[in-house]
Amino acid sequence: MKDCETHPECISHNFFGSQIPETNKDEFGPILPKRMILLGEKAKTARLLDTPLDTRVSYAALSYCWGENATFMTVKKTLKDFEKAIPVDDLPQTIKDAFCLTKELGLDYLWVDAICIVQKEKEEWEEESHKMGHIYSNAKIVLAATRSGNVHDGIFTKRSATPLSRDVEALGGLLRARRNLNHEIIISCRTKSDYWWEKYIKTTFPLLSRGWGFQERMLATRIVHFTPTELVWECQRHRRCECGVMESKLYPVMNNLGSALRMCLKQTNDARSMRQMWREIVNSYSVRKLTRINDKLPALSGIAGLLKDSSGDTYCAGLWSKSLPFDLLWRCDQSGDLQRTKTRAPSWSWISVDGAVKW
């Protein structure tokens, strides 16, 4: 992380700050969450507090799967109690691990949606959900519990004692041999079929199959993934893994939807590139699952907002005004389950379908 903080593209307070005209800097100042968690010494104590007025505060943000049995959360009844002290011993393992990891990284503040947003309060949820893109973009680091399918699984896992790589003797010298690890995490932001998604991603990297996790990863300035076999680091300049394969020519940096989005945002007058970029984003996003189907648009609102500000176009329920005739030509991905009922209006938008879509 210290190395990352020397990268010009990684140190801007706003994730896409370098693409914002200087005259508009004040308008695009950092948008921060309403509340954060303040951690005590060694994360043994914690309490909820309103975000400090000092916008320079550094915080970590947790990206994780809630799962079906997530019961620890802030509600109106517990808000005052959590402002005094959060019962650390009662925390689910994933959040408890995030507390400890944040302190080990030298940070005192952490953002976790289940605790920092008062749940079951519609007005607050609508207010904070619109900030999600900014919350993850402005975080010092995003901690991704990528291998965990629910909040009780924890961030960490026991690993094989076999080294990830080692030198072996060969004719003419030494040869570096690596374990054959699953690196589908690298291309999981790219467009893939429902079949591929179910086979290679959902069971190994559950977080990557979730709708909210897509935007959290795309907009993070820097993110570290905790996978079943190794740590994977992504920032605006590098992608690295413990076995070293990501730094090889097998995986060029631009084989990445986030990198493509940043390039698109720099080309403010290229309407065609923006249309293609949006369709790639929707193709990849639509295959992911949401616990609440009404989150279909909010879970993508941060990315949509960036494209709207860059292009000046009007956003229409997941489609764009200037390219509406083309955007209406979406169709369902036939490699997946087509037995899904349209439950949301408008019916002419892809948001009405709970499944993968293509153009």
C-alpha positions as CSV (number, residue, x, y, z in Angstrom):
1,M,0.0,0.0,0.0
2,K,2.9,2.3,0.7
3,D,4.1,1.8,-2.9
4,C,0.6,2.5,-4.2
5,E,0.5,5.8,-2.4
6,T,3.3,7.1,-4.7
7,H,1.3,6.5,-7.9
8,P,-0.2,9.8,-9.2
9,E,-3.3,7.9,-10.5
10,C,-3.9,6.4,-7.0
11,I,-3.5,9.3,-4.7
12,S,-6.3,11.6,-5.9
13,H,-8.9,12.0,-3.2
14,N,-11.6,11.4,-5.7
15,F,-11.1,8.2,-7.7
16,F,-11.7,9.9,-11.0
17,G,-10.3,13.3,-9.9
18,S,-7.8,13.4,-12.7
19,Q,-10.6,13.4,-15.3
20,I,-12.6,16.2,-13.7
21,P,-12.0,19.7,-15.2
22,E,-10.2,22.0,-12.8
23,T,-13.0,24.5,-12.9
24,N,-15.4,21.9,-11.4
25,K,-13.2,20.5,-8.6
26,D,-15.4,22.1,-5.9
27,E,-18.5,20.5,-7.3
28,F,-16.9,17.1,-7.2
29,G,-15.5,17.3,-3.7
30,P,-15.2,14.0,-1.8
31,I,-18.6,12.6,-0.7
32,L,-18.3,10.6,2.5
33,P,-20.6,8.3,4.4
34,K,-22.9,9.6,7.1
35,R,-21.2,7.4,9.8
36,M,-18.1,5.4,10.3
37,I,-16.8,3.0,12.9
38,L,-14.0,4.3,15.2
39,L,-11.8,1.4,16.3
40,G,-10.0,1.3,19.6
41,E,-6.6,-0.2,20.5
42,K,-6.1,-3.6,18.7
43,A,-9.8,-3.4,17.6
44,K,-10.9,-4.6,21.1
45,T,-13.3,-1.8,21.3
46,A,-15.3,0.1,18.7
47,R,-18.1,2.6,18.4
48,L,-20.2,4.2,15.7
49,L,-19.9,8.0,15.2
50,D,-20.9,10.6,12.7
51,T,-18.2,11.1,10.0
52,P,-15.7,13.7,11.2
53,L,-15.9,17.1,9.4
54,D,-12.2,16.7,8.5
55,T,-12.6,15.3,5.0
56,R,-9.0,14.1,5.1
57,V,-9.9,11.2,7.4
58,S,-8.6,7.9,6.0
59,Y,-10.8,4.9,6.3
60,A,-11.1,1.3,5.0
61,A,-14.3,-0.1,3.5
62,L,-15.5,-3.7,3.7
63,S,-16.8,-5.4,0.6
64,Y,-18.5,-8.7,1.5
65,C,-21.5,-11.0,1.1
66,W,-24.2,-10.7,3.8
67,G,-25.6,-14.2,3.2
68,E,-29.0,-15.4,4.4
69,N,-28.3,-15.4,8.1
70,A,-27.0,-11.8,8.6
71,T,-28.6,-10.6,11.7
72,F,-26.0,-8.2,13.2
73,M,-26.9,-4.7,12.0
74,T,-27.6,-1.2,13.2
75,V,-31.4,-0.5,13.5
76,K,-33.1,2.5,15.1
77,K,-33.4,0.7,18.4
78,T,-29.6,-0.1,18.7
79,L,-28.2,3.1,17.1
80,K,-27.7,4.9,20.5
81,D,-26.1,1.8,22.0
82,F,-23.7,1.4,19.1
83,E,-22.7,5.1,19.4
84,K,-21.4,4.3,22.8
85,A,-19.9,0.9,22.1
86,I,-20.3,-1.8,19.5
87,P,-20.3,-5.3,21.1
88,V,-17.2,-6.6,19.4
89,D,-17.6,-10.1,20.8
90,D,-21.0,-10.5,19.1
91,L,-19.7,-9.5,15.6
92,P,-20.0,-12.0,12.7
93,Q,-16.5,-13.3,11.8
94,T,-16.1,-11.4,8.6
95,I,-16.7,-8.0,10.3
96,K,-14.6,-9.0,13.2
97,D,-11.7,-9.8,10.9
98,A,-12.2,-6.5,9.1
99,F,-11.9,-4.7,12.5
100,C,-8.5,-6.3,13.2
101,L,-7.2,-6.0,9.7
102,T,-8.0,-2.2,9.5
103,K,-6.0,-1.6,12.7
104,E,-3.1,-3.7,11.4
105,L,-3.0,-1.4,8.4
106,G,-2.7,1.6,10.7
107,L,-6.2,2.9,10.1
108,D,-8.7,3.9,12.8
109,Y,-11.8,4.2,10.8
110,L,-13.8,1.5,9.0
111,W,-17.0,1.6,6.9
112,V,-19.4,-1.4,6.9
113,D,-22.8,-1.0,5.4
114,A,-24.7,-3.2,7.9
115,I,-23.4,-1.1,10.9
116,C,-22.9,2.4,9.4
117,I,-26.3,2.6,7.7
118,V,-29.4,2.3,9.9
119,Q,-31.2,-0.7,8.4
120,K,-35.0,-0.8,7.8
121,E,-35.1,3.0,7.5
122,K,-36.1,3.7,3.9
123,E,-35.1,7.4,3.8
124,E,-31.6,6.8,5.2
125,W,-31.1,3.8,2.9
126,E,-32.0,5.9,-0.2
127,E,-29.7,8.7,0.9
128,E,-26.7,6.4,1.6
129,S,-27.1,4.0,-1.2
130,H,-26.7,6.9,-3.7
131,K,-23.3,7.5,-2.1
132,M,-22.0,4.0,-2.4
133,G,-19.8,4.7,-5.4
134,H,-18.2,7.6,-3.6
135,I,-17.8,5.7,-0.4
136,Y,-15.8,2.9,-2.0
137,S,-13.9,5.3,-4.3
138,N,-12.8,7.5,-1.5
139,A,-11.8,4.7,0.9
140,K,-8.1,4.4,1.6
141,I,-8.4,0.7,0.8
142,V,-11.3,-1.7,0.2
143,L,-11.0,-5.1,2.0
144,A,-12.8,-7.7,-0.2
145,A,-13.9,-10.9,1.5
146,T,-13.9,-12.5,-2.0
147,R,-13.8,-16.1,-0.9
148,S,-16.6,-15.8,1.7
149,G,-20.2,-16.5,0.8
150,N,-21.7,-15.0,4.0
151,V,-20.8,-12.7,6.8
152,H,-20.0,-15.6,9.2
153,D,-17.3,-17.2,7.0
154,G,-14.6,-14.7,7.9
155,I,-12.1,-13.0,5.6
156,F,-9.2,-15.4,6.3
157,T,-8.9,-19.1,5.5
158,K,-6.5,-21.9,6.2
159,R,-4.1,-22.5,3.3
160,S,-2.2,-25.4,1.8
161,A,1.3,-25.7,3.1
162,T,2.5,-26.2,-0.5
163,P,4.4,-23.1,-1.7
164,L,2.7,-21.0,-4.4
165,S,5.9,-21.2,-6.4
166,R,9.4,-22.6,-6.3
167,D,12.5,-23.1,-8.3
168,V,13.1,-26.6,-9.8
169,E,16.2,-27.9,-11.5
170,A,16.0,-28.1,-15.3
171,L,18.3,-28.5,-18.2
172,G,20.4,-25.3,-18.5
173,G,19.4,-24.0,-15.0
174,L,16.5,-23.4,-12.7
175,L,12.9,-23.2,-13.8
176,R,10.3,-21.3,-11.7
177,A,7.2,-23.5,-11.2
178,R,3.9,-22.2,-9.9
179,R,0.9,-24.0,-8.5
180,N,-2.0,-24.1,-10.9
181,L,-4.3,-21.6,-9.2
182,N,-7.7,-20.3,-10.3
183,H,-7.1,-16.8,-11.6
184,E,-10.6,-16.3,-13.1
185,I,-10.8,-13.3,-10.6
186,I,-8.8,-11.4,-13.2
187,I,-11.3,-11.6,-16.0
188,S,-14.5,-11.7,-13.9
189,C,-15.3,-8.1,-14.7
190,R,-15.4,-9.1,-18.4
191,T,-18.5,-10.3,-20.2
192,K,-19.1,-14.0,-19.6
193,S,-22.0,-16.4,-20.1
194,D,-24.3,-17.5,-17.3
195,Y,-22.9,-21.0,-17.6
196,W,-19.3,-19.9,-17.2
197,W,-20.3,-17.7,-14.2
198,E,-22.0,-20.6,-12.4
199,K,-19.1,-23.0,-13.1
200,Y,-16.0,-20.9,-12.3
201,I,-17.0,-17.9,-10.1
202,K,-20.0,-18.5,-7.9
203,T,-18.5,-21.3,-5.7
204,T,-14.9,-20.1,-5.6
205,F,-15.3,-16.3,-5.4
206,P,-18.8,-15.7,-4.1
207,L,-18.4,-12.0,-3.6
208,L,-17.7,-11.6,-7.4
209,S,-21.2,-13.0,-8.1
210,R,-23.0,-10.3,-6.1
211,G,-24.4,-7.2,-7.8
212,W,-23.2,-4.6,-5.2
213,G,-19.7,-6.2,-5.2
214,F,-19.3,-5.3,-8.9
215,Q,-19.5,-1.5,-8.4
216,E,-17.5,-1.7,-5.2
217,R,-14.6,-3.3,-7.1
218,M,-14.9,-1.2,-10.2
219,L,-14.7,2.1,-8.3
220,A,-12.2,1.2,-5.5
221,T,-9.0,3.2,-5.7
222,R,-7.2,0.2,-4.3
223,I,-8.6,-3.2,-3.3
224,V,-7.2,-6.4,-1.8
225,H,-9.0,-9.6,-2.4
226,F,-8.8,-12.5,0.1
227,T,-9.2,-15.6,-2.0
228,P,-9.0,-19.3,-1.0
229,T,-5.4,-19.6,-2.1
230,E,-3.7,-16.1,-2.1
231,L,-4.1,-12.4,-1.8
232,V,-4.8,-10.4,-4.9
233,W,-4.1,-6.6,-5.1
234,E,-5.6,-4.2,-7.5
235,C,-5.0,-0.5,-7.8
236,Q,-5.0,2.0,-10.7
237,R,-1.5,1.0,-11.8
238,H,-0.9,-2.6,-10.8
239,R,-2.6,-5.9,-10.3
240,R,-0.6,-8.4,-8.3
241,C,-1.0,-11.8,-6.7
242,E,1.2,-13.8,-4.4
243,C,2.1,-16.4,-7.0
244,G,3.2,-13.7,-9.4
245,V,1.2,-14.8,-12.5
246,M,-0.7,-11.5,-12.7
247,E,2.5,-9.6,-13.4
248,S,3.3,-11.9,-16.4
249,K,2.4,-11.3,-20.0
250,L,-0.4,-13.8,-19.7
251,Y,-2.6,-11.1,-18.1
252,P,-2.0,-7.6,-19.7
253,V,-3.2,-4.7,-17.5
254,M,-5.9,-3.6,-20.0
255,N,-7.6,-7.0,-19.8
256,N,-9.8,-5.3,-17.2
257,L,-13.1,-3.6,-17.3
258,G,-12.1,-1.0,-14.7
259,S,-9.1,0.1,-16.8
260,A,-11.4,0.4,-19.8
261,L,-13.8,2.5,-17.9
262,R,-11.1,5.0,-16.8
263,M,-9.9,5.3,-20.5
264,C,-13.5,5.9,-21.6
265,L,-14.0,8.7,-19.0
266,K,-11.0,10.5,-20.4
267,Q,-12.6,10.5,-23.9
268,T,-15.4,12.9,-23.1
269,N,-16.3,13.6,-26.7
270,D,-16.4,10.0,-27.8
271,A,-20.1,9.0,-27.6
272,R,-19.6,5.7,-29.4
273,S,-17.0,4.5,-26.9
274,M,-19.3,5.5,-24.0
275,R,-22.1,3.4,-25.5
276,Q,-19.9,0.4,-26.0
277,M,-18.5,0.8,-22.5
278,W,-21.9,1.0,-20.9
279,R,-23.1,-2.2,-22.7
280,E,-20.0,-4.1,-21.5
281,I,-20.7,-2.9,-18.0
282,V,-24.4,-4.0,-18.1
283,N,-23.4,-7.3,-19.7
284,S,-21.1,-8.1,-16.8
285,Y,-23.3,-6.6,-14.1
286,S,-26.5,-8.2,-15.1
287,V,-25.2,-11.8,-14.5
288,R,-24.7,-11.0,-10.8
289,K,-27.3,-11.6,-8.1
290,L,-29.0,-9.2,-5.8
291,T,-30.8,-10.0,-2.5
292,R,-33.2,-7.1,-3.1
293,I,-34.3,-6.9,-6.7
294,N,-35.2,-3.3,-6.3
295,D,-31.4,-2.6,-5.9
296,K,-30.9,-3.2,-9.6
297,L,-30.3,0.5,-10.4
298,P,-28.9,1.8,-7.1
299,A,-26.1,-0.9,-7.2
300,L,-24.9,0.6,-10.4
301,S,-25.7,4.3,-9.8
302,G,-22.1,5.3,-9.0
303,I,-20.8,4.1,-12.4
304,A,-23.8,5.6,-14.2
305,G,-23.2,8.9,-12.5
306,L,-19.6,9.0,-13.6
307,L,-20.6,8.4,-17.2
308,K,-23.4,10.9,-17.0
309,D,-21.0,13.6,-15.8
310,S,-18.5,12.7,-18.4
311,S,-20.9,12.6,-21.4
312,G,-23.6,15.1,-20.4
313,D,-26.2,12.5,-21.6
314,T,-29.5,11.8,-19.8
315,Y,-29.8,8.5,-17.9
316,C,-33.1,6.7,-18.5
317,A,-33.7,3.6,-16.3
318,G,-30.5,1.9,-17.3
319,L,-30.4,3.3,-20.8
320,W,-29.1,6.5,-22.4
321,S,-31.1,9.2,-24.2
322,K,-28.7,9.9,-27.0
323,S,-28.4,6.2,-27.9
324,L,-31.9,5.0,-26.9
325,P,-32.8,3.3,-30.2
326,F,-29.6,1.2,-30.0
327,D,-29.9,0.6,-26.2
328,L,-33.4,-0.8,-26.6
329,L,-32.0,-3.7,-28.6
330,W,-31.0,-5.7,-25.5
331,R,-31.9,-9.4,-25.2
332,C,-31.6,-12.1,-22.6
333,D,-28.5,-14.3,-22.4
334,Q,-29.8,-17.7,-23.7
335,S,-27.0,-19.6,-21.8
336,G,-28.8,-18.9,-18.5
337,D,-32.2,-19.5,-17.0
338,L,-34.9,-17.9,-19.1
339,Q,-37.7,-18.8,-16.7
340,R,-37.6,-15.4,-15.0
341,T,-40.6,-13.1,-14.5
342,K,-40.4,-9.4,-15.3
343,T,-41.1,-7.7,-12.0
344,R,-40.0,-4.1,-12.5
345,A,-41.0,-1.3,-14.8
346,P,-40.3,-0.1,-17.3
347,S,-40.6,-3.3,-19.3
348,W,-38.5,-1.8,-22.2
349,S,-35.4,-1.6,-20.0
350,W,-33.0,-4.5,-19.1
351,I,-33.6,-3.7,-15.4
352,S,-37.0,-5.4,-15.7
353,V,-35.3,-8.8,-16.1
354,D,-33.6,-10.8,-13.3
355,G,-30.9,-12.4,-15.5
356,A,-28.0,-11.8,-17.8
357,V,-28.6,-9.6,-20.8
358,K,-26.6,-8.9,-24.0
359,W,-26.8,-6.6,-27.0
